[in-house]
Amino acid sequence: MKHLYQIGVSNRWHNSRNLLRATAVGLSLTFATIFGVFSNQASAQTVNFSGNIAAPNACIIVVLSDGTLAPNAAGTQLSSKNPGGVGGTANVFSFTNYRLWLDPPTFFTLMPPGFDDSGVAFSTLFSGTSIFRGRNFTDRRGTSPTRLRRGFSITRITADLIADNPFAFSTGNYASYATLRCE
């Protein structure tokens, strides 16, 4: 084995290849020895599962329409609350008093080439209107949840997205998303 550690110009590749071959053989012998020991000691255990489904316990979100972003006069904000913008809408069907959030994005999914969105601050607002025993609320920050009514209810949600940039937005198309959560 001593020749495996010699480093010579003419036989470096040959010795390295032998070292790799010897190491691979050593590893296969080691694995074979380890697996041989464990294979004689096989065992089995039972894992039990149980669960309870409370009746009825669900929150269903149905998106009715997407929103539209529009710029402010200075061009430093894109928002569905600006003139020309439209909030997205969804119906929330709830069977108990879940909490609702509207999580803001952290980036644009579509933006003009060369635009850097690292300085953009995203925020969300959402409002709710009772359709059937739902909640009525206006312009709630998306990171501040609201609790739905206990029992079955339907609430129409209007979701708004705001993107603020310290500099003017570049001309082009922008897209992003907000996540409406019911937990």
C-alpha angles and dihedrals in degrees: 000000000000093000091061091073097048115110114204130159095236099043104031095110093044093050094045090051090050090048091052091047091048091047092049091050090048092050093048090050090049093049091046090052093048095046091045090058094048097043091065091055103055118159141171134213131189119236113203124210130193135166146171126220112205112217117264107357115153145118117204124191118199114188109217101180141357122239132245126224121218129184125244120236093268093048092233096110135053112193143152086225093062120093107283093024124114129202120231118246135215138167117229116205110195132182096190139014101292123167122244127213133175106210115206120228123247097216145013116264089205128026137150116282111270095020113129113209095186092107095048117113114209124202137165139212127191137189131195134208123192115242095169118002089323130139127274115211137142134222098342116176108255092231091055106076126217123211119234122223121277112256127021116339141157120212125183109219126203110199122200128192125202125191116188122192125185087221130043117280116249119250111266145070123317131188134176139147141229122212118229108206129192114192 
